Amino acid sequence: MADLKAQLDGKAGDGDRVAKLEADLKAMQDRLADERLTASLAAAGCVNAKDAKAVLGG
């Protein structure tokens, strides 16, 4: 993520590349949040994280 953030900061004038880097960064952050949630559910003893996420709305 830090690499994408650094690239984003260095390319402020390049609109299309900045938009792509922002989208990539957002996708990576979303994936990390999902992995954290899955790990938390597993640590809490959840057997089916997919169903638990559906119930939680995420």
LOMARFI-907058 format. One line per field, with one value per atom (N, C-alpha, C, CB): residue in one letter; atom name; z, x, y. Coordinates in steps of 0.2 Angstrom, whole numbers. Each point is the difference from the previous one (the first is absolute). Last residue first. Glycine has a CB too. Example, Ala and Ser with C-alpha at 12.3 -4.5 7.8 and 13.67 -1.06 7.14 Angstrom:
BEGIN
residu <- (S|S|S|S|A|A|A|A)
atome <- (N|CA|C|CB|N|CA|C|CB)
z <- (35|1|3|-10|10|0|0|6)
x <- (64|4|-4|6|-4|-4|4|-9)
y <- (-11|6|5|-3|-25|6|6|-6)
***
This chain:
BEGIN
residu <- (G|G|G|G|G|G|G|G|L|L|L|L|V|V|V|V|A|A|A|A|K|K|K|K|A|A|A|A|D|D|D|D|K|K|K|K|A|A|A|A|N|N|N|N|V|V|V|V|C|C|C|C|G|G|G|G|A|A|A|A|A|A|A|A|A|A|A|A|L|L|L|L|S|S|S|S|A|A|A|A|T|T|T|T|L|L|L|L|R|R|R|R|E|E|E|E|D|D|D|D|A|A|A|A|L|L|L|L|R|R|R|R|D|D|D|D|Q|Q|Q|Q|M|M|M|M|A|A|A|A|K|K|K|K|L|L|L|L|D|D|D|D|A|A|A|A|E|E|E|E|L|L|L|L|K|K|K|K|A|A|A|A|V|V|V|V|R|R|R|R|D|D|D|D|G|G|G|G|D|D|D|D|G|G|G|G|A|A|A|A|K|K|K|K|G|G|G|G|D|D|D|D|L|L|L|L|Q|Q|Q|Q|A|A|A|A|K|K|K|K|L|L|L|L|D|D|D|D|A|A|A|A|M|M|M|M)
atome <- (N|CA|C|CB|N|CA|C|CB|N|CA|C|CB|N|CA|C|CB|N|CA|C|CB|N|CA|C|CB|N|CA|C|CB|N|CA|C|CB|N|CA|C|CB|N|CA|C|CB|N|CA|C|CB|N|CA|C|CB|N|CA|C|CB|N|CA|C|CB|N|CA|C|CB|N|CA|C|CB|N|CA|C|CB|N|CA|C|CB|N|CA|C|CB|N|CA|C|CB|N|CA|C|CB|N|CA|C|CB|N|CA|C|CB|N|CA|C|CB|N|CA|C|CB|N|CA|C|CB|N|CA|C|CB|N|CA|C|CB|N|CA|C|CB|N|CA|C|CB|N|CA|C|CB|N|CA|C|CB|N|CA|C|CB|N|CA|C|CB|N|CA|C|CB|N|CA|C|CB|N|CA|C|CB|N|CA|C|CB|N|CA|C|CB|N|CA|C|CB|N|CA|C|CB|N|CA|C|CB|N|CA|C|CB|N|CA|C|CB|N|CA|C|CB|N|CA|C|CB|N|CA|C|CB|N|CA|C|CB|N|CA|C|CB|N|CA|C|CB|N|CA|C|CB|N|CA|C|CB|N|CA|C|CB|N|CA|C|CB|N|CA|C|CB|N|CA|C|CB|N|CA|C|CB|N|CA|C|CB)
z <- (28|-3|-3|8|5|-5|-3|6|11|3|-6|8|-13|5|3|3|-19|-3|5|-9|16|-3|-4|-2|12|5|-3|8|-22|2|5|-2|-6|-5|2|-8|23|-1|-5|4|11|-7|-1|-2|23|-5|-7|9|15|-5|-5|1|20|-1|-5|11|-5|4|0|-2|-12|7|5|-4|-19|1|8|-12|4|1|1|-8|4|6|1|-1|-19|5|7|-7|-12|0|6|-13|10|2|0|-4|-5|7|3|-1|-22|3|7|-10|-2|0|3|-10|8|5|0|-2|-14|6|6|-5|-17|0|7|-12|6|1|1|-7|2|7|1|0|-21|4|7|-8|-9|0|5|-12|10|3|0|-4|-8|8|3|-2|-21|2|8|-11|1|-1|3|-10|8|5|0|-1|-16|6|6|-5|-16|0|7|-13|8|2|0|-6|0|7|2|0|-22|4|7|-8|-7|-1|4|-11|12|3|-1|-3|6|-5|2|-2|16|-6|-6|3|19|1|-6|11|-4|-6|0|-3|22|-5|-7|6|13|2|-6|12|-14|-1|2|3|0|-7|-1|-3|25|-3|-7|9|0|3|-2|10|-16|-3|2|-2|14|-7|-4|1|21|0|-7|12|-9|0|0|6)
x <- (-108|7|3|1|-21|-1|6|-10|4|2|0|8|-14|-5|2|-1|15|-6|-5|2|19|0|-6|12|-11|0|1|5|-4|-7|0|-3|24|-4|-7|7|8|1|-4|12|-13|-2|1|-8|13|1|-1|-3|10|-5|3|-3|14|-3|-5|2|12|-6|-3|-1|19|3|-6|10|-15|3|3|3|-12|-5|3|-7|22|-4|-5|3|8|5|-4|10|-21|0|5|-2|1|-6|0|-6|25|0|-7|8|-6|4|1|6|-18|-4|5|-6|15|-5|-4|-1|18|3|-6|11|-18|2|4|1|-7|-6|2|-7|24|-2|-7|5|4|5|-3|10|-21|-2|5|-3|6|-6|-2|-4|23|1|-6|9|-10|4|1|6|-17|-4|4|-7|19|-5|-4|0|15|3|-4|10|-19|1|4|0|-4|-6|1|-6|24|-1|-7|6|1|4|-1|9|-20|-2|4|-3|8|-6|-2|-3|25|-1|-7|12|1|-3|-2|8|1|-6|-2|4|14|-4|-6|5|9|5|-3|8|-21|3|4|0|-7|-6|2|-8|23|-1|-5|3|0|6|-1|8|-23|-1|5|-6|8|-6|-1|-5|20|3|-5|7|-13|4|3|3|-16|-4|4|-9)
y <- (-36|2|-6|9|-8|5|2|4|-22|7|5|-6|-16|2|7|-12|2|2|2|-8|0|7|2|-2|-19|5|7|-9|-10|1|6|-12|6|3|1|-6|-5|7|3|-1|-21|2|7|-10|0|-6|2|-8|22|-1|-5|12|-3|-7|-1|-1|20|0|-7|12|-7|0|0|7|-5|-7|0|-1|21|-5|-7|7|10|2|-5|12|-13|-2|1|3|5|-7|-3|0|23|-2|-8|11|-1|1|-2|10|-11|-5|1|0|16|-6|-6|4|17|1|-7|13|-10|-1|0|6|-2|-7|-1|-1|23|-4|-7|8|6|2|-4|11|-13|-3|1|2|9|-7|-4|1|22|-1|-8|12|-4|1|-2|9|-9|-5|0|-1|19|-6|-6|5|15|0|-6|13|-11|-2|1|4|2|-7|-2|-1|23|-3|-7|9|3|2|-4|11|-11|-5|1|1|13|-7|-4|2|21|-1|-8|12|2|-5|-3|-2|18|3|-4|8|-15|4|3|2|-20|1|4|-11|5|2|1|-6|-3|7|3|-3|-19|4|8|-10|-8|1|5|-12|5|4|2|-6|-9|7|5|-5|-18|3|7|-11|-2|2|3|-10|3|6|2|-3|-17|6|6|-6)
***
